[in-house]
Amino acid sequence: MVVDHELNDLKREFLDEAREKVTEIQTALDGVHDHEARERVTYLAHQLKGSGGSYGYERISTEAAALEKCVESPSLDDARIQQYVVSLRSEIDRAAKELN
């Protein structure tokens, strides 16, 4: 079915962009105690939260929401933040493998 093929192409594009966002999040986390870096991580996580659900990737959306909440917390838990990033990356990789 053509629609399924087109949807899968859109999903692949989303997953590629999601992978890039997670890489940017990882880079920004080096300065997560800096206000601008925190805002950037929060923004990217928020984008992943919304778009993940739109494409039917609830786990990506859930992990991104948890990351967003954790980064917004006054007491930063670096280990938990890293755990969410690792989970996001593995969920994106898993979803990409399912499309192939």
Z-matrix of the N, CA and C atoms (Angstrom, degrees):
N
C 1 1.455
C 2 1.541 1 109.30
N 3 1.306 2 117.13 1 133.62
C 4 1.455 3 122.92 2 -176.31
C 5 1.522 4 111.64 3 -63.06
N 6 1.310 5 116.79 4 -41.08
C 7 1.459 6 120.83 5 -178.07
C 8 1.527 7 110.35 6 -60.23
N 9 1.336 8 117.74 7 -43.37
C 10 1.460 9 121.38 8 178.75
C 11 1.520 10 111.23 9 -61.41
N 12 1.327 11 116.56 10 -41.43
C 13 1.464 12 121.05 11 179.27
C 14 1.529 13 110.05 12 -63.00
N 15 1.326 14 116.36 13 -44.91
C 16 1.463 15 120.59 14 179.71
C 17 1.531 16 110.96 15 -65.00
N 18 1.320 17 116.63 16 -41.29
C 19 1.462 18 120.62 17 178.65
C 20 1.524 19 110.25 18 -63.64
N 21 1.327 20 116.84 19 -41.97
C 22 1.463 21 120.05 20 178.07
C 23 1.526 22 111.53 21 -63.25
N 24 1.335 23 116.63 22 -37.11
C 25 1.471 24 119.53 23 175.70
C 26 1.525 25 110.51 24 -62.58
N 27 1.333 26 116.68 25 -43.07
C 28 1.466 27 120.93 26 178.03
C 29 1.529 28 111.05 27 -63.91
N 30 1.322 29 115.80 28 -39.67
C 31 1.469 30 119.68 29 178.45
C 32 1.525 31 110.75 30 -64.43
N 33 1.346 32 116.86 31 -42.17
C 34 1.471 33 120.18 32 177.64
C 35 1.521 34 110.72 33 -60.65
N 36 1.326 35 115.96 34 -43.28
C 37 1.463 36 120.83 35 178.61
C 38 1.533 37 110.08 36 -62.23
N 39 1.331 38 116.67 37 -44.56
C 40 1.466 39 120.23 38 177.36
C 41 1.524 40 110.89 39 -59.21
N 42 1.332 41 116.90 40 -46.41
C 43 1.466 42 120.60 41 -177.53
C 44 1.528 43 111.45 42 -65.09
N 45 1.335 44 117.29 43 -36.16
C 46 1.471 45 120.05 44 175.69
C 47 1.526 46 110.00 45 -63.29
N 48 1.342 47 115.99 46 -44.98
C 49 1.458 48 120.01 47 178.97
C 50 1.529 49 110.88 48 -66.21
N 51 1.323 50 116.70 49 -37.98
C 52 1.463 51 120.86 50 179.09
C 53 1.526 52 110.26 51 -63.24
N 54 1.322 53 116.15 52 -40.70
C 55 1.468 54 120.93 53 178.39
C 56 1.531 55 110.21 54 -61.80
N 57 1.337 56 116.42 55 -42.04
C 58 1.469 57 121.15 56 177.77
C 59 1.536 58 110.62 57 -63.64
N 60 1.323 59 117.00 58 -40.25
C 61 1.469 60 120.70 59 179.21
C 62 1.523 61 111.03 60 -65.22
N 63 1.323 62 116.77 61 -40.01
C 64 1.467 63 119.65 62 178.63
C 65 1.524 64 110.14 63 -65.64
N 66 1.322 65 116.90 64 -38.20
C 67 1.466 66 120.25 65 176.13
C 68 1.528 67 110.14 66 -63.00
N 69 1.327 68 116.78 67 -42.00
C 70 1.467 69 120.54 68 178.07
C 71 1.535 70 110.31 69 -66.06
N 72 1.322 71 116.71 70 -38.47
C 73 1.468 72 120.53 71 176.72
C 74 1.524 73 109.47 72 -60.22
N 75 1.329 74 115.76 73 -46.27
C 76 1.463 75 120.66 74 -179.10
C 77 1.526 76 110.56 75 -58.84
N 78 1.325 77 116.63 76 -42.75
C 79 1.463 78 121.06 77 178.52
C 80 1.527 79 110.95 78 -64.80
N 81 1.322 80 116.79 79 -44.48
C 82 1.466 81 121.16 80 -179.15
C 83 1.521 82 111.72 81 -66.18
N 84 1.320 83 117.29 82 -27.14
C 85 1.461 84 120.38 83 -178.32
C 86 1.517 85 112.56 84 -65.21
N 87 1.327 86 116.41 85 -21.27
C 88 1.465 87 118.91 86 176.02
C 89 1.525 88 110.39 87 -59.44
N 90 1.340 89 115.94 88 -28.63
C 91 1.457 90 120.06 89 179.19
C 92 1.511 91 112.51 90 -116.10
N 93 1.343 92 116.67 91 29.14
C 94 1.462 93 120.82 92 -172.45
C 95 1.534 94 113.10 93 -59.39
N 96 1.303 95 116.85 94 -20.03
C 97 1.462 96 118.42 95 178.14
C 98 1.535 97 110.87 96 -82.99
N 99 1.328 98 116.01 97 -4.96
C 100 1.460 99 122.84 98 174.63
C 101 1.532 100 107.73 99 -88.82
N 102 1.322 101 117.14 100 137.88
C 103 1.465 102 122.14 101 -175.06
C 104 1.532 103 112.54 102 -57.89
N 105 1.331 104 117.54 103 -46.58
C 106 1.465 105 120.59 104 -178.55
C 107 1.528 106 111.91 105 -63.77
N 108 1.309 107 116.64 106 -40.65
C 109 1.471 108 120.39 107 179.62
C 110 1.533 109 110.05 108 -65.11
N 111 1.310 110 116.07 109 -41.44
C 112 1.473 111 119.68 110 177.86
C 113 1.517 112 111.31 111 -61.93
N 114 1.329 113 115.71 112 -43.03
C 115 1.469 114 119.37 113 179.08
C 116 1.526 115 110.85 114 -62.98
N 117 1.324 116 116.88 115 -39.30
C 118 1.465 117 120.41 116 -179.66
C 119 1.530 118 110.89 117 -66.39
N 120 1.313 119 116.92 118 -43.48
C 121 1.467 120 120.63 119 178.56
C 122 1.534 121 109.48 120 -62.96
N 123 1.317 122 116.44 121 -43.49
C 124 1.468 123 120.76 122 178.96
C 125 1.522 124 110.45 123 -60.57
N 126 1.325 125 116.73 124 -44.72
C 127 1.466 126 122.09 125 -179.89
C 128 1.533 127 111.07 126 -61.21
N 129 1.318 128 116.78 127 -48.48
C 130 1.470 129 120.62 128 -178.72
C 131 1.525 130 111.47 129 -65.19
N 132 1.321 131 116.66 130 -41.31
C 133 1.467 132 120.23 131 177.82
C 134 1.524 133 110.16 132 -63.00
N 135 1.323 134 116.50 133 -40.44
C 136 1.463 135 121.05 134 179.01
C 137 1.532 136 110.55 135 -62.43
N 138 1.324 137 117.25 136 -42.29
C 139 1.468 138 121.14 137 177.43
C 140 1.528 139 111.07 138 -60.82
N 141 1.328 140 116.00 139 -45.93
C 142 1.471 141 120.16 140 179.36
C 143 1.523 142 111.32 141 -63.59
N 144 1.313 143 115.92 142 -37.92
C 145 1.472 144 120.50 143 178.92
C 146 1.523 145 109.97 144 -58.69
N 147 1.320 146 116.77 145 -48.54
C 148 1.465 147 120.66 146 -177.61
C 149 1.514 148 113.45 147 -71.15
N 150 1.311 149 116.58 148 -48.72
C 151 1.457 150 119.11 149 -175.59
C 152 1.525 151 112.14 150 -73.75
N 153 1.318 152 117.84 151 -30.77
C 154 1.467 153 120.13 152 177.68
C 155 1.516 154 111.39 153 -58.60
N 156 1.313 155 115.82 154 -46.29
C 157 1.458 156 120.43 155 178.69
C 158 1.520 157 112.23 156 -65.15
N 159 1.326 158 116.56 157 -36.07
C 160 1.470 159 120.89 158 -179.66
C 161 1.530 160 111.92 159 -62.31
N 162 1.321 161 116.00 160 -32.33
C 163 1.468 162 120.33 161 -179.65
C 164 1.530 163 112.47 162 -94.16
N 165 1.316 164 116.37 163 4.75
C 166 1.456 165 119.75 164 177.83
C 167 1.518 166 114.23 165 86.65
N 168 1.323 167 116.79 166 13.84
C 169 1.461 168 120.67 167 179.35
C 170 1.527 169 109.05 168 -100.79
N 171 1.316 170 114.74 169 78.46
C 172 1.464 171 120.30 170 -175.75
C 173 1.529 172 112.45 171 -62.99
N 174 1.320 173 117.11 172 -36.63
C 175 1.476 174 118.98 173 -179.17
C 176 1.521 175 111.41 174 -67.21
N 177 1.326 176 117.13 175 -38.05
C 178 1.463 177 119.85 176 176.02
C 179 1.524 178 108.54 177 -62.52
N 180 1.312 179 116.01 178 -44.97
C 181 1.462 180 121.24 179 179.50
C 182 1.530 181 111.41 180 -61.47
N 183 1.313 182 116.65 181 -44.38
C 184 1.469 183 121.80 182 -179.06
C 185 1.537 184 111.35 183 -65.41
N 186 1.332 185 116.46 184 -44.88
C 187 1.466 186 120.36 185 179.42
C 188 1.529 187 110.94 186 -64.67
N 189 1.333 188 115.70 187 -40.94
C 190 1.470 189 119.71 188 179.19
C 191 1.528 190 110.72 189 -65.38
N 192 1.332 191 117.30 190 -38.99
C 193 1.469 192 121.11 191 177.95
C 194 1.521 193 110.42 192 -63.59
N 195 1.329 194 116.44 193 -41.56
C 196 1.462 195 120.58 194 179.03
C 197 1.528 196 110.54 195 -65.72
N 198 1.325 197 116.63 196 -40.25
C 199 1.463 198 120.78 197 177.27
C 200 1.526 199 110.38 198 -62.62
N 201 1.323 200 115.83 199 -46.60
C 202 1.464 201 120.75 200 179.65
C 203 1.529 202 110.74 201 -57.09
N 204 1.313 203 116.02 202 -47.63
C 205 1.469 204 121.09 203 -179.08
C 206 1.531 205 110.83 204 -63.23
N 207 1.316 206 116.43 205 -41.38
C 208 1.468 207 121.67 206 -178.32
C 209 1.530 208 110.95 207 -65.47
N 210 1.333 209 116.80 208 -41.19
C 211 1.465 210 120.52 209 -179.25
C 212 1.526 211 110.53 210 -70.91
N 213 1.333 212 117.33 211 -31.63
C 214 1.463 213 121.03 212 179.15
C 215 1.526 214 112.44 213 -76.02
N 216 1.318 215 116.61 214 -16.72
C 217 1.459 216 120.88 215 -179.02
C 218 1.526 217 110.82 216 -63.92
N 219 1.351 218 116.45 217 139.41
C 220 1.468 219 119.15 218 179.93
C 221 1.534 220 112.63 219 -60.71
N 222 1.325 221 116.73 220 -33.06
C 223 1.471 222 119.11 221 178.79
C 224 1.521 223 108.48 222 -102.11
N 225 1.316 224 115.70 223 103.98
C 226 1.461 225 120.66 224 -177.71
C 227 1.517 226 110.65 225 -71.62
N 228 1.317 227 115.25 226 130.58
C 229 1.458 228 121.63 227 175.59
C 230 1.530 229 106.59 228 -111.22
N 231 1.332 230 115.82 229 92.04
C 232 1.462 231 120.87 230 -174.94
C 233 1.530 232 112.79 231 -55.96
N 234 1.312 233 117.03 232 -39.22
C 235 1.469 234 120.55 233 -178.93
C 236 1.527 235 110.86 234 -64.54
N 237 1.330 236 117.35 235 -43.58
C 238 1.472 237 120.38 236 178.71
C 239 1.522 238 110.84 237 -66.25
N 240 1.325 239 116.67 238 -40.25
C 241 1.462 240 120.21 239 178.93
C 242 1.528 241 109.37 240 -59.78
N 243 1.325 242 117.03 241 -46.91
C 244 1.464 243 120.94 242 178.93
C 245 1.531 244 111.17 243 -61.43
N 246 1.311 245 115.72 244 -38.16
C 247 1.470 246 120.56 245 179.42
C 248 1.532 247 110.40 246 -62.10
N 249 1.329 248 117.25 247 -42.47
C 250 1.465 249 120.56 248 178.02
C 251 1.526 250 111.27 249 -64.91
N 252 1.321 251 116.99 250 -38.63
C 253 1.463 252 120.65 251 179.32
C 254 1.532 253 110.02 252 -64.83
N 255 1.309 254 116.68 253 -44.43
C 256 1.471 255 121.05 254 178.12
C 257 1.530 256 110.00 255 -62.17
N 258 1.326 257 116.88 256 -43.36
C 259 1.468 258 121.13 257 178.54
C 260 1.525 259 111.42 258 -62.57
N 261 1.316 260 116.16 259 -42.78
C 262 1.468 261 120.01 260 178.10
C 263 1.520 262 110.72 261 -60.46
N 264 1.324 263 116.03 262 -48.43
C 265 1.464 264 120.19 263 -178.95
C 266 1.534 265 111.05 264 -60.23
N 267 1.317 266 117.57 265 -44.32
C 268 1.466 267 119.19 266 -178.64
C 269 1.528 268 111.32 267 -69.45
N 270 1.318 269 117.99 268 -33.73
C 271 1.462 270 120.94 269 177.44
C 272 1.527 271 110.78 270 -67.99
N 273 1.319 272 117.31 271 -38.97
C 274 1.466 273 121.40 272 176.81
C 275 1.531 274 109.53 273 -64.47
N 276 1.324 275 117.26 274 -44.68
C 277 1.465 276 121.21 275 178.81
C 278 1.524 277 111.34 276 -62.49
N 279 1.333 278 116.49 277 -41.91
C 280 1.464 279 120.60 278 179.00
C 281 1.536 280 110.68 279 -62.37
N 282 1.328 281 115.96 280 -45.27
C 283 1.467 282 120.38 281 -179.87
C 284 1.524 283 110.67 282 -63.21
N 285 1.323 284 117.69 283 -39.05
C 286 1.463 285 121.52 284 179.71
C 287 1.529 286 110.96 285 -65.11
N 288 1.329 287 116.83 286 -39.73
C 289 1.475 288 120.52 287 178.96
C 290 1.524 289 110.59 288 -64.17
N 291 1.330 290 116.50 289 -37.31
C 292 1.474 291 120.08 290 179.95
C 293 1.523 292 111.89 291 -65.50
N 294 1.326 293 117.36 292 -28.44
C 295 1.466 294 120.49 293 -179.84
C 296 1.526 295 112.30 294 -76.33
N 297 1.315 296 117.65 295 -22.57
C 298 1.476 297 120.41 296 -176.55
C 299 1.498 298 111.69 297 -83.26
